[in-house]
Amino acid sequence: MPATASADVRATATTTTGGRGRRGRGRAGVAPVPLGSLTQREHRAAITCRSCGSTRVTRLSLNLTDGTPVDFTSCHRCEHRTWEHAGAELTVGTVLDRARRD
């Protein structure tokens, strides 16, 4: 998947290192986005595939190389993939152009 290979993932999880309980580096003052769960139905977000309507999807929030924040959604049922920015779907070509390093 070339489009996401050069994208930076926005980390929202807390990490623990060396048993000292240190928090991972992140943006100060930014509330973390609640992480969903693929295995616990009650913790899944209400996200559906734009193609087949399935709720069996994986969604990742990314920042492309040019700084554009996008949400990548991949359907486990029909394998449809979308990239969205500000609620609008982006074409694969647009994502590749914005993810390309100059």
C-alpha positions in Angstrom: 0.0 0.0 0.0 2.2 2.9 -1.2 -0.1 5.7 -0.1 0.1 4.8 3.6 3.8 3.7 3.5 5.0 7.3 3.4 2.3 8.7 5.8 2.9 9.5 9.4 0.5 7.9 12.0 -0.8 10.2 14.7 0.0 8.4 17.9 -2.7 8.6 20.6 -1.9 5.6 22.8 0.1 5.9 26.1 3.2 3.8 26.3 5.1 2.4 29.3 8.9 2.0 29.2 11.1 0.2 31.6 8.5 -0.2 34.3 8.8 3.4 35.2 5.4 4.4 33.9 6.6 7.1 31.7 4.2 8.4 29.1 5.1 8.4 25.4 5.9 11.6 23.7 2.9 13.4 22.3 1.4 16.8 21.8 0.9 18.7 25.0 -2.7 19.7 25.7 -4.3 17.5 23.0 -6.8 15.0 24.3 -6.2 11.5 22.9 -8.7 10.0 20.5 -10.4 7.0 22.1 -9.2 3.8 20.5 -11.8 1.4 19.2 -11.6 -2.4 19.4 -11.9 -5.0 16.8 -12.5 -7.8 19.3 -14.8 -6.1 21.8 -18.1 -5.3 20.1 -19.2 -2.7 22.7 -16.0 -0.7 22.1 -16.3 -0.5 18.3 -16.9 2.8 16.7 -20.0 3.2 14.5 -18.0 3.4 11.3 -19.3 1.7 8.2 -17.9 0.8 4.7 -19.0 3.3 2.1 -19.3 0.5 -0.5 -21.1 -2.4 1.3 -22.2 -0.8 4.6 -20.4 -3.4 6.7 -19.2 -2.4 10.2 -16.2 -4.7 9.9 -13.7 -2.0 9.0 -10.4 -0.7 10.2 -9.9 3.1 10.4 -6.6 4.8 10.8 -6.0 8.6 11.3 -2.9 9.7 9.4 -1.1 12.8 8.4 0.2 12.6 4.8 3.7 13.9 3.9 2.3 17.3 3.0 0.6 17.6 6.4 -3.0 16.8 5.2 -4.8 14.9 8.0 -6.8 11.9 6.5 -8.8 9.0 7.8 -8.1 5.7 6.0 -10.8 3.1 6.1 -10.4 -0.5 4.9 -13.3 -2.9 4.8 -12.7 -6.5 5.9 -15.8 -7.8 4.0 -15.4 -6.3 0.5 -11.9 -4.9 0.8 -13.0 -1.4 -0.3 -10.6 1.4 0.8 -11.2 5.1 1.3 -9.2 8.1 2.3 -11.2 11.0 3.7 -10.2 14.6 4.5 -12.6 17.0 6.2 -15.5 14.6 5.4 -14.7 14.4 1.7 -13.4 11.3 0.0 -10.0 11.6 -1.7 -9.0 9.8 -4.8 -6.0 7.4 -4.7 -4.1 9.7 -7.1 -4.7 12.7 -4.7 -3.4 10.7 -1.7 -0.3 9.6 -3.7 0.4 13.1 -4.8 0.1 14.5 -1.2 2.1 11.6 0.3 5.0 12.0 -2.2 8.2 13.5 -0.9 9.7 16.3 -2.9 
